[in-house]
Amino acid sequence: MSARRCAKCGEVKSPEDFHRDRSRPDGLFRRCKVCRRPKARPAPPPGGGSGAVTWREEAARLVVRNAAGTAMVMRPEEARAIAFEMLAALGGQGGDKVG
């Protein structure tokens, strides 16, 4: 098999520089191994964890409607704090426990 051109970098390389792809007529990927290599991932944030929001954290959000009827998405702790502020503004009416 003769040399071929990478579809991404445009360099002409030998067939050994391409991964196999049985679905293609020539049996090779269009991009060379170097161009198909995954890019380096950023370092995780300090303190561990990936820094991404997990589905559990996302599911823990609440939708709260404000006085204008606009939906606001917030965490349960935030909603509880706002409810306590509202109770304090009303003079503590409605009991001490919210939520």
C-alpha positions in Angstrom: 0.0 0.0 0.0 1.3 3.4 -0.8 1.6 6.6 1.3 -1.5 8.5 2.1 -2.4 12.1 3.2 -3.9 12.7 6.6 -7.3 14.5 6.3 -6.5 16.7 9.3 -2.9 17.7 9.3 -2.4 17.2 5.5 0.9 15.4 5.9 1.7 12.5 3.6 2.5 9.5 5.8 3.0 5.7 5.5 0.0 3.4 6.1 1.6 2.3 9.4 0.9 5.9 10.7 -2.9 5.3 10.4 -5.2 3.1 12.6 -7.1 0.4 10.9 -10.8 1.0 10.0 -12.5 -2.0 8.4 -15.5 0.0 7.3 -13.4 2.1 4.9 -12.5 0.8 1.4 -8.7 1.1 2.0 -9.0 -0.2 5.6 -7.5 2.9 7.2 -8.8 5.9 9.1 -8.7 9.2 7.3 -6.7 10.9 10.2 -3.3 9.7 11.2 -2.6 8.3 14.7 -1.1 11.6 15.9 -4.2 13.6 14.9 -6.5 11.0 16.4 -4.6 11.0 19.8 -6.8 12.6 22.5 -5.7 16.0 23.7 -4.3 16.3 27.2 -7.0 16.7 29.8 -6.8 19.7 32.2 -5.6 19.0 35.7 -8.4 18.3 38.3 -9.2 21.2 40.6 -7.4 21.4 44.0 -9.0 19.2 46.6 -9.9 16.4 44.3 -12.9 15.7 42.3 -13.5 16.4 38.6 -15.0 19.8 39.0 -18.0 18.7 36.9 -21.5 18.8 38.3 -22.8 15.3 39.0 -26.3 14.2 38.1 -27.1 14.0 41.8 -26.1 17.7 42.3 -28.1 18.7 39.3 -31.1 16.7 40.6 -30.8 18.5 44.0 -31.7 21.8 42.4 -35.1 23.3 43.0 -37.3 25.5 40.8 -38.7 28.4 42.8 -41.0 31.0 41.4 -40.4 34.6 42.6 -43.1 37.3 43.0 -43.1 38.1 39.3 -43.7 34.4 38.4 -40.3 33.9 36.9 -38.8 30.5 37.6 -35.5 30.5 39.4 -33.3 27.4 39.8 -31.5 27.1 43.1 -30.2 24.5 45.5 -32.3 23.5 48.5 -30.0 25.4 50.9 -30.5 28.6 49.0 -34.3 28.1 48.9 -34.3 27.5 52.7 -32.2 30.6 53.3 -34.6 32.8 51.3 -37.6 31.3 53.1 -36.1 32.1 56.5 -35.4 35.7 55.3 -39.0 36.0 54.2 -40.2 34.7 57.5 -38.0 37.1 59.4 -39.3 40.0 57.3 -42.9 39.0 58.3 -41.9 38.9 61.9 -41.5 35.2 62.3 -45.1 34.4 61.4 -45.8 30.9 60.1 -43.7 28.8 62.5 -40.0 28.3 62.9 -39.5 25.3 60.6 -39.4 25.7 56.8 -39.0 23.1 54.2 
